[in-house]
C-alpha cells in the first residue's frame, strides 16, 4: 500500500531514506530547517569566489557510496568526477613529515623504511582489516539491530572471533607496529568514530582498509556534489523537498504518528523517519510519554567530539601544502583524554587542514587558496569568540611553520568560524556534537539508540546517533535501513 512518509532533515541519512522510500512508490516529503540541503554536508559560496564544504571532506569507502548509486541504476560518474589523491594525506610530526601514498606498494615500502618488518606487518594488518571490512560493512552494519538474534547466522557466527569486538583498537595496533609514527598513523582513522583508540573495538580496523587500502578520493566540485547527486536521485523517484521548514512537533494519536506541525501547518503522514538529531527529536518534538529515552540516558552516552572549524580564503597560493594535512606534532592520547575524559579545551591540540583548491581550482579564485582548519574539541564546553581566536592563532602559526609561509594572517580575505554553538543552532546537535555517538563497544549494534520508536508504531530514527553509526557511508546505510523498516508497517 502506498504510504505518505515524512523525512525530517536532509543530511546523508535523510536523503538516503527519501530516495529508497520514494523508489518503492511511496509519497515522500523531506523537511529541512535550513535554506539548503545537506545537513552537516552543506556548502556555501562567498562573494569573492570561494566555495566551502561545511562538513565532510574525506571520501573513504568509495564502494559503499557507489552501492547507493547502483541501487538506482546509476553510478557516481553520472553526477561528478571522482579523483584519487596522491599523496592521500600528509602527517606533520614534531620531527618531520610523512606523506601517505595512494599506491599500496609504495605505502608498504614507506612502512618498511620507517620500521624494519613493518611492510610485512602492514600486509597482515590489511588482510585482517579486509576480512572485517567485508563482513562489517556488507553484513554487520546492514542490520536494523532490533535484537541480537539478527546476528545469529552461520556467516556472522563463524566470523565472531575474527571481528575482534572484545579487543580494543589501541592494543590491536600495537600487536603489529611499535614505531610511534606508524602507531599514530594507524590510530588516526578511528577518530572519525568518536572515541579514543583504547575505547574503540578492534573491529574498526576496517576503517584503515576502507581508507588506506581503497584510497582517499575527492569529488571534483566538492563534497556537496554527493549531496546534489543524492537529492537528484531522490527527486527522480518522486521525493518532494521543503526548505526553511522547521518541524515543531510530531503529533501522535492512538500510539501512531498522525501528523507533523511544520511552520504553523499540520500535515498528515502515515510514517515519519527522523534524520534530525535523535535527542532533539525526542525531547522537543515528542511528548514525554512517547520518548524512547529519558534525559539521564543521553547524559551517560559517549558522544563523538565537536570541533572548531575555520573556513579561510587566502589571497595568494600557499606552497608546500597538500590537499589533506594532519598536524600531529603533539600527543594524540593527551588530546583525546581532554576530549572524552577531562572535557576541556585542549592544552596541546592536534588539528587538520584541508586545502581543496590544490586539487580543485574552482573552489577558490585563480589567485587564491581555499583552506579549512578543523580542531576536535569536547562536547558541551564553553564556546566563545575569544577561545576560538586563541586556537585559530595557534593553528595559523603551525601552518606557517609547516609551509614556510610568512604573514598568513595578512593574506586572509575571507574568514568564518564554526563551533559548538553553531552545531547546536544549525543542527540541534546534542551538546554541540559534530560526529554523532561514539562507536564504543557498549554503543555498538543493539546497544545504540533504537532505530524505531518503541512506543509509537510508525516513527523511526536514522543518522549518526543510531545504527550503524557516524560517518558518511554509515549514514547512507542508516537511511536505507530506516526506509526499509518504515515501509514494512501496515
ZIZI-V414720 format. One record per backbone hydrogen bond with DSSP energy under -1.0 kcal/mol. NH is the residue of the N-H (numbers start at 1). CO is the residue of the C=O. If there is no record, write none. Layout:
NH | CO
NH | CO
//
This chain:
5 | 27
6 | 271
7 | 29
8 | 273
9 | 31
15 | 11
16 | 12
17 | 13
18 | 14
19 | 15
20 | 16
21 | 17
22 | 18
23 | 19
25 | 22
26 | 21
27 | 3
29 | 5
30 | 240
31 | 7
32 | 242
38 | 10
41 | 38
42 | 39
44 | 52
46 | 50
49 | 46
51 | 363
52 | 44
54 | 42
60 | 58
61 | 210
65 | 61
66 | 62
67 | 63
69 | 65
70 | 66
71 | 67
72 | 69
73 | 70
74 | 69
78 | 75
79 | 76
80 | 76
83 | 218
85 | 216
88 | 100
90 | 324
91 | 98
92 | 326
93 | 96
96 | 93
98 | 91
100 | 89
107 | 103
108 | 104
109 | 105
110 | 106
111 | 107
112 | 108
113 | 109
114 | 110
115 | 111
118 | 115
121 | 117
122 | 118
123 | 119
124 | 120
125 | 121
126 | 122
127 | 123
128 | 124
129 | 125
130 | 126
131 | 127
132 | 128
133 | 129
134 | 130
135 | 131
136 | 132
137 | 133
139 | 135
140 | 135
141 | 136
143 | 140
150 | 147
151 | 148
152 | 149
153 | 151
157 | 153
158 | 154
159 | 155
163 | 159
164 | 161
169 | 200
170 | 197
172 | 168
173 | 169
174 | 170
175 | 172
176 | 173
177 | 173
183 | 179
184 | 180
185 | 181
186 | 182
187 | 183
188 | 184
190 | 187
191 | 188
192 | 189
193 | 190
194 | 191
199 | 196
202 | 167
204 | 201
205 | 202
206 | 203
207 | 204
209 | 205
210 | 206
211 | 207
212 | 208
213 | 208
214 | 209
215 | 211
217 | 59
218 | 83
220 | 81
222 | 219
225 | 222
226 | 223
227 | 223
228 | 224
229 | 225
230 | 226
231 | 227
232 | 228
233 | 229
234 | 230
235 | 231
236 | 232
237 | 233
238 | 235
239 | 234
240 | 28
242 | 30
244 | 34
245 | 32
248 | 261
249 | 261
250 | 285
251 | 259
253 | 256
256 | 253
258 | 251
259 | 251
260 | 267
261 | 249
262 | 265
263 | 246
265 | 262
267 | 260
269 | 258
270 | 4
271 | 4
272 | 458
273 | 6
274 | 460
275 | 8
281 | 277
282 | 278
283 | 279
284 | 280
285 | 281
290 | 287
291 | 288
298 | 294
299 | 295
301 | 298
304 | 436
306 | 377
308 | 375
309 | 418
310 | 373
311 | 416
312 | 371
313 | 414
314 | 369
315 | 411
325 | 353
326 | 90
327 | 351
328 | 92
328 | 326
335 | 331
336 | 332
337 | 333
338 | 334
339 | 335
340 | 336
341 | 337
342 | 337
344 | 338
351 | 327
352 | 374
353 | 325
354 | 372
355 | 323
358 | 355
359 | 356
360 | 356
363 | 360
364 | 361
368 | 365
369 | 314
371 | 312
372 | 354
373 | 310
374 | 352
375 | 308
377 | 306
380 | 431
388 | 384
389 | 385
390 | 386
391 | 387
392 | 388
393 | 389
394 | 390
395 | 391
396 | 392
397 | 393
398 | 394
399 | 395
400 | 396
401 | 397
402 | 398
403 | 399
404 | 400
411 | 408
412 | 409
413 | 313
414 | 313
416 | 311
418 | 309
423 | 419
424 | 420
425 | 421
426 | 422
427 | 423
428 | 424
429 | 423
432 | 429
433 | 430
434 | 305
435 | 305
437 | 464
438 | 302
439 | 193
440 | 438
443 | 440
447 | 444
448 | 445
453 | 459
457 | 255
459 | 456
460 | 272
461 | 451
462 | 274
466 | 463
475 | 471
476 | 472
477 | 473
478 | 474
479 | 475
480 | 476
481 | 477
482 | 478
483 | 479
484 | 480
485 | 481
486 | 482
487 | 483
//
